[in-house]
Amino acid sequence: MPIYEYQCQVCKAVSSFLILHRKEPFTPVCKRCGASNLSRVLSRVNVRLSEETRLERLADPARLGGLDENNPQSMARFMKDMAAATGEDLGAEEIDQMMEEAAGAGNGMGAEDMAGDDF
């Protein structure tokens, strides 16, 4: 699908537009501020990979090189990458919450202690 991206010269926001026919006149309008002063930007290329290729990439030991299992931020980043690679929708909020609970467990607080119990 031909998706074109334009950057607003007023608010600098990038807006994406699906353009089915380039023969028809098209004037992009910023989705954030409504300005019509936009310039086309180069879009990132999205390549679809087969499930087999994605799983092979997950098995690569080089992916674990920057992983520090004692650092909650490192673990959260790793879990988000793994979720994206496998197509699982864990949600960034859930991963961040798990990492906060794990960090609290390292401070002597269990998940029950962090659940918001008022004493």
N, C-alpha and C positions, 0 to 999 in steps of 0.2 A: 504494500500500500504506500502510495506517495505521501508522506507526511513531511511538511516543510516547517521549519522553525524560523521565527522572526524575533528580533530583539527591539524593544521599544526604545527610542532615543530619548524619551522623557523620563520614564521610571526604570529603565534598564531591565525590565522583566522579559523573559523569553516565553513566547507563546507558540504553540504547535497547531498546525492546521492541516486537515486532510483535504487534499486537492485532487479530485478525481480526473478532471479534464483541464489541462493547461491552456487549451484553446479559449476557454471562457475567461473573461476578465475577472481578476481577483484583486481586491484591495484589502490587505490585512488590517485588522484593528486590534489594539492591545487589549487582552482579556482582563488586565488589572486596572488600567486607568482610562481606557477607551480612546487613547490617542491613535492617530493614523500615521504617525511618523515612525515607521518601522523599517528595519533593514534585515535582509535575509542573512542567516548565520549557517555555518556548516553544522549539520546534525551528526550525532554519534551514529555509528553503524551498529546495527543490532543483528547478530548472527545467531540463528537457531542451531542448537546442537542436539544430536541424538541423545537419548537416555544413556546409551552405552558410553558415549564420549564423556558425558557429564560424570558418570560413575568412575570412569578411568581417571579423570582429573581429580576426583575426590580421593582416590587411593594414592595419589602422588605424595610421597613423604616430604617433598619440598614445601607443601602447604603448611606443614607443622613447624617450619623453621622459626617463625616469629611468634610462636605461641608460648605464653608463660602461664602455666596452669595455676600459679599463685596470684595472678593479677586478674581481678574481676573484669576490668575493661578489655583485656586481651581475650579472655574467655568469651565475653559478650560479642566482640567483633568476630571471633571464630564461629560462634553459634549462628550469628546472622549470615555469615558467608555460607555456612553449610546449609542453612535453611533455604537461602536463595538458590544454591546449586541443586538442591534436591527438589525444589518446587514446593516445599512445605511452607505453610503459612503459620509460623509460630507467633509472629507479631513482635515488633521491636519492644513494645511496652512489657510484654510477658518476659522476654529475655532479660531486659533491664531489671525487672522485678526479681527474677531468679538470681541475678548476679548481686543485687543488693542484699538479698537474703543470705547468699553464700558469704558475702563480706561480713555481714552481721554475725554469722556462725563462727567466723574466724575471730571475732571479738568476744566470744563467749555467749553470744546471743543466738538462740535457735530460731527457726522460722516461726515458732509459736510466739516467741517473745517479740518478734517484729510485726506480728499481725495486728497490732493496735490495741492490745489488752490494756485497759485502764485499771489501775490498782486503787 
